[in-house]
Amino acid sequence: MSDTKALSELALDHVELYVQDTGRAVVQLTDGYGFSVYAESRPREFVDTVHSLALGKDRIRLILTMAHDEDHPAAAYVEQHGDGVGNIALATPDAAAAFEEATRRGAVAVAPPVTRDGVVTASIMGFGDVVHTFVQRADGDDARALPGFSSVTPSPESFESGLSEIDHFAVCLEAGALGPTVEFYERVLDFRMIFTERIEVGNQAMNSQVVQSASGAVTLTLIEPDVSCAPGQIDEFIKQHGGSGVQHIAFLSDDVVRTVGRMSDAGVAFLTTPPTYYTLLSERIELVRHSVEALGGLNVLVDEDHDGQLFQIFTRSVHPRRTLFMEVIERFGARTFGSGNIKALYEAVELQRATDEAGG
């Protein structure tokens, strides 16, 4: 297999979050998102303690990892950032070839190729201190299997959420890092830029570019603040997170109204949208799915591109630093992102910041 094919067929394998307390984190994701735990890892020196938990549903695969010694990468990560995404793992038909080609193109090596339990892995640095691990399995192997993990009887789903896979990641970058980061993904991993936008809200502004793998399976929305304008939510994220990082993970739903309704009933809090958004919605978009009343009752946003419409909503951050949060998105034909929703998200997060500050 050619090195370029190993990169052209990249897909999302799993996402590893480094957390301070796996028990607390897993409760939030099982009770609020309907995910189920299906595997665990117990290091030899801590055989009575769970080190990592694997959970998700359908094609969503999350790993929650808690450090049990100061040498583990999760220890330094949590110390600097709190809970957050530390590893976006990429499935490939040839992990060694992907690693060799990526490092040849300038990627910083983290871990060379190694085979364990029949799975080949190798890692490089991505943005900030987030790592990309290439993962290769033999044809027909369980796509959820990971080295060092043991399967457990899946925990029962608390409800059927309708979430099926990860649509994209939103990444906040330090000022000046947007261009170099886009160039890195294009040059090193054969991603391509599919969307660009500048958003201005009041006296604040940010720049955003979306890069996507050649396969179309991995999408990163990269955002940097315009420091010539007043500080805003991107500046705040970078300050509270301690550098660049994943701001939110977007989960794909087959019916956003049903999913958000069930998640809300399960206790997940979502950002609100000004009522005028829905008053003016029919003048901006002719809905092909859902009604203005249904969307407005749940604060769901709607936008469109040349291929169709998309519906999305963002959770309120429950992170102690108000950094990481989640998104629920439904695509009805749309392949990219409408600019109206990016601005609406920016305004909604600014409203949450103002509310938190007033209450604090």
Secondary structure, DSSP 8 states (H G I E B T S, - for coil): --HHHHHHT-EEEEEEEE-S-HHHHHHHHHHHH--EEEEEE--GGGTTS--EEEEEETTEEEEEE--SSTTSHHHHHHHHHSSEEEEEEEE-S-HHHHHHHHHHTT--EEEEEEEETTEEEEEEE-STT-EEEEEE--TTS-TT--TT-EE------SS---EEEEEEEEEE--TT-HHHHHHHHHHHH--EEEEEEEEEETTEEEEEEEEE-TTS--EEEEEEE-TTS---HHHHHHHHHTSSEEEEEEEEES-HHHHHHHHHHTT--B----HHHHHTHHHH---SSS-HHHHHHHT-EEEEETTEEEEEEEB---STTS--EEEEEEEEB--S--HHHHHHHHHHHHHHHHHHHHH-
